[in-house]
Amino acid sequence: MIEPDELFLLLSDKTRLRCLVLLHLEKELCVCEISHTLESIQPKISRHLSILRKSRLVQDERRGKWVYYKINADLDKKTKALLTTILNSLKGSEPFSLDYEKLLEFRKSDSCGT
């Protein structure tokens, strides 16, 4: 179980929060999609995703040369409810809505070969 103070500490970083909103909306993304969308270098995104993975907030899966991330489906009920409420309330506001639009455009181009 992720304690509320730990969850809010994880969400207090803007990059991690933006990653989580994208994962909430798309269910699963590779690092290159997130990196492109947030206009940030891959090592920085990977570092933030690693923090989220170590806290068990997200899960990763390697497929060939790509690593895909998704929100952990096995989160406890309280954490899942709190996280879902927060992410749903943010998804329509900036910068999160703009991130999502950018991600959809990037996916159309299939630029990272996923």
C-alpha positions as CSV (number, residue, x, y, z in Angstrom):
1,M,0.0,0.0,0.0
2,I,1.2,3.5,-0.9
3,E,0.7,5.8,2.0
4,P,-1.1,9.1,1.1
5,D,2.0,11.2,2.1
6,E,4.2,9.1,-0.2
7,L,1.6,9.4,-3.0
8,F,1.5,13.1,-2.8
9,L,5.3,13.3,-2.7
10,L,5.4,11.3,-5.9
11,L,2.8,13.6,-7.5
12,S,4.5,16.8,-6.3
13,D,7.0,16.6,-9.2
14,K,5.5,18.1,-12.4
15,T,7.3,15.6,-14.7
16,R,6.0,12.6,-12.8
17,L,2.5,14.0,-12.6
18,R,2.5,14.7,-16.4
19,C,3.7,11.1,-17.0
20,L,1.0,9.7,-14.8
21,V,-1.8,11.7,-16.5
22,L,-0.6,10.4,-19.9
23,L,-0.5,6.9,-18.6
24,H,-3.9,7.3,-17.2
25,L,-5.3,8.4,-20.5
26,E,-3.5,6.0,-22.8
27,K,-3.1,3.0,-20.4
28,E,0.4,2.1,-21.7
29,L,3.2,4.1,-23.2
30,C,6.8,3.6,-24.1
31,V,9.5,6.0,-22.9
32,C,10.1,7.5,-26.3
33,E,6.4,8.5,-26.5
34,I,6.5,10.2,-23.2
35,S,9.9,11.8,-23.8
36,H,8.7,13.3,-27.1
37,T,5.4,14.5,-25.7
38,L,7.0,16.2,-22.7
39,E,9.9,17.5,-24.8
40,S,12.4,16.1,-22.4
41,I,15.4,13.8,-22.8
42,Q,14.9,10.1,-22.4
43,P,17.2,9.7,-19.4
44,K,15.2,12.3,-17.4
45,I,11.9,10.6,-18.2
46,S,13.4,7.2,-17.5
47,R,14.6,8.4,-14.1
48,H,11.2,9.7,-13.1
49,L,9.5,6.5,-14.4
50,S,12.0,4.5,-12.3
51,I,11.0,6.4,-9.2
52,L,7.3,5.6,-10.0
53,R,8.2,2.0,-10.6
54,K,10.1,1.6,-7.4
55,S,7.1,3.0,-5.5
56,R,5.0,0.4,-7.3
57,L,2.8,3.1,-8.7
58,V,3.6,2.0,-12.3
59,Q,4.7,-1.2,-13.9
60,D,7.1,-1.7,-16.7
61,E,7.5,-4.3,-19.4
62,R,10.4,-4.7,-21.8
63,R,9.4,-5.6,-25.4
64,G,12.4,-5.9,-27.6
65,K,14.3,-2.6,-27.3
66,W,11.3,-0.7,-25.9
67,V,10.2,-0.4,-22.3
68,Y,6.5,0.2,-21.8
69,Y,4.9,1.7,-18.7
70,K,1.4,1.5,-17.2
71,I,-0.2,2.4,-14.0
72,N,-0.1,-0.6,-11.7
73,A,-3.4,-2.5,-11.9
74,D,-2.7,-4.0,-8.5
75,L,-2.8,-0.8,-6.5
76,D,-4.7,-1.0,-3.3
77,K,-8.3,0.3,-3.4
78,K,-7.7,3.6,-1.6
79,T,-4.6,4.5,-3.6
80,K,-6.3,3.6,-6.9
81,A,-9.4,5.7,-6.0
82,L,-7.3,8.7,-4.9
83,L,-5.0,8.5,-7.9
84,T,-7.9,8.1,-10.3
85,T,-9.7,11.1,-8.8
86,I,-6.6,13.3,-9.1
87,L,-5.7,12.3,-12.6
88,N,-9.3,12.6,-13.9
89,S,-9.5,16.1,-12.4
90,L,-6.3,17.2,-14.2
91,K,-6.6,15.6,-17.6
92,G,-8.7,18.4,-19.1
93,S,-6.5,21.3,-17.9
94,E,-3.2,22.6,-19.2
95,P,-0.5,21.4,-19.6
96,F,-2.1,17.9,-19.4
97,S,-4.6,18.4,-22.2
98,L,-1.9,19.8,-24.5
99,D,0.4,16.9,-23.6
100,Y,-2.3,14.5,-24.7
101,E,-3.0,16.2,-28.0
102,K,0.8,16.2,-28.7
103,L,0.9,12.5,-27.9
104,L,-1.9,11.7,-30.2
105,E,-0.2,13.6,-33.0
106,F,3.1,11.8,-32.3
107,R,1.4,8.4,-32.3
108,K,-0.1,9.1,-35.8
109,S,3.5,9.6,-37.1
110,D,4.7,6.4,-35.4
111,S,8.0,8.2,-35.1
112,C,9.6,5.9,-32.5
113,G,8.6,2.7,-34.3
114,T,6.3,1.3,-31.6
